[in-house]
Amino acid sequence: MIYSNKCVINCSNIDLRMRKNEQDPRYTESSQMQSRINQPLSGFQDIWGQRMIQRERIMGTVIESFRLFGFQPQVLPSLHLSESLEKGSGMEQKMIYNFRDHGDRHVALRFDHTVPLRDFVEGNYSKLTLPYRRYEVGNVWRADRPAKGRYREFAQMDADTIGDSSVQADIEAILLVDNIMRGIGVDATIRINSREILSGLIDVNGLNENEGIGLLRVIDKFDKVDLQGVTKELQDLGFNATVISSVGKYLSIQGSNDEVFDQLGNQIGSSERAKQGLDRLAKVFQVIKDSGYESGRFRLDPSIARGLDYYTGLIAETTFNPDPSYGSICSGGRYDHFIKKPDGGFIPAIGISIGIDRLLAAMESKNLLPDVKTNTRVTIVNFGDNMLSQYLKLAGVLRTAGIPTEINPSGVRLNRQMREISKKGILYSILLGSDEVNKGVVKIKNMETFEQEEIPLDQLTEFLKQRNEE
């Protein structure tokens, strides 16, 4: 379909640099123009072929975990009024893709799924039955600097529970993350902290909230700059030696979860907010342990300080253990003061979010992606159009049985057909000619082992199902 120019939104205020290949001796002004037309913008990606199949498999596993935990699907718009997206989100304006549309409205592309969810719940509160448990899968956009596993457009998968302030909701959010990581076969550690514990650090150092937020923003950089970098930045911001020493002691806390609880209690336990956070997290860890889950996969980590603008309780990040430099591959937390009730007050909420493209980049770096090239399991070799009705009949039987099946195009030599089947990574080829039809059999060839068998046509479906289970 071709659109007129008036249907295309002009985003000229967005600075997106395009890739080019100036090293190529064939590079000319014309080829430069063609390259710009054909290549994705920096920070964006074409996803197709094997990578797309692998991506779908991983996303399918994540969605299955969402369903197992009772979350229901939801789709919200990608484009919103800019004012709505920016309100209370804490996202820097320069990170948001925003522009004027043809109605001269100031609009923006969503940068996460949580802010649109807030607007949806506030606008539909009277229609919802709480707790409202939903999941959403879709692309989001951030004008970020592209880096390792970081893109400007990427798929995000969220699951949120709205209207439940209980510890049970906290625990299930953490266990959902664990279920997902196990399902996709990733060795991961779920690192947990509490906004209340961080607030306790502010309290015991006698800081006001503005000073405290500044302090926590520096702590949030700990994974990247280590203690020395945190210390230097606090000095540059004018914090005194007592506060800097207290932060150093806080960030140096190590040991088992029980030992970390004890050390935190000794340092900040005099704060009522810290005590509430410690008591609640202690219950989270104890219930997880008592429920039989592998407690080593969950770690109390006081250095996590994400989502300072809206998180109110539990906060979590998930470390990809084979290469922690990828940062958090799944994060989330409790945000009880973000969604407003129509008559005043707030609706409690907790959620988790997976940046699927960063996760895939991390898995690919360690050869952990599913070893699959195609969704097709069977290809029917084509001996000519005179057999087409037989091929369509057989393909219909297999597809009805849930076996992905292709029919090769006609007019291609047998040797080439077999090479193409092998190249695509399709496991089985079926040979059905007039002789086989008369005998009521098919020949099936395993393209990995090159073993070939002749079996009755009416047993083919069961044969393939059994092989799929092996």
Sequence and secondary structure as in RCSB ss.txt:
>XXXX:A:sequence
MIYSNKCVINCSNIDLRMRKNEQDPRYTESSQMQSRINQPLSGFQDIWGQRMIQRERIMGTVIESFRLFGFQPQV
LPSLHLSESLEKGSGMEQKMIYNFRDHGDRHVALRFDHTVPLRDFVEGNYSKLTLPYRRYEVGNVWRADRPAKGR
YREFAQMDADTIGDSSVQADIEAILLVDNIMRGIGVDATIRINSREILSGLIDVNGLNENEGIGLLRVIDKFDKV
DLQGVTKELQDLGFNATVISSVGKYLSIQGSNDEVFDQLGNQIGSSERAKQGLDRLAKVFQVIKDSGYESGRFRL
DPSIARGLDYYTGLIAETTFNPDPSYGSICSGGRYDHFIKKPDGGFIPAIGISIGIDRLLAAMESKNLLPDVKTN
TRVTIVNFGDNMLSQYLKLAGVLRTAGIPTEINPSGVRLNRQMREISKKGILYSILLGSDEVNKGVVKIKNMETF
EQEEIPLDQLTEFLKQRNEE
>XXXX:A:secstr
    GGGS   TTS   B   TT TT  HHHHHHHHHHS BTT     HHHHHHHHHHHHHHHHHHHHTT EE  
  SEEEHHHHHTTT   GGGS EEE TT  EEEE S SHHHHHHHHHHSGGG  SSEEEEEEEEEE     BTTB
 SEEEEEEEEEES  SHHHHHHHHHHHHHHHHHHT  EEEEEEEHHHHHHHHHHTT  HHHHHHHHHHHTTHHHH
HHHHHHHHHHHTT  HHHHHHHHHHHT  SSHHHHHHHHHHHHTTSHHHHHHHHHHHHHHHHHHHTT  GGGEEE
 TT    TTT  SEEEEEEETT GGG EEEEEEE TTSEE TTSSEE EEEEEEEHHHHHHHHHHTT S   S S
  EEE    GGGHHHHHHHHHHHHHTT  EEE  SS  HHHHHHHHHHHT SEEEE  HHHHHHTEEEEEETTT 
 EEEEEGGGHHHHHHHHHH 
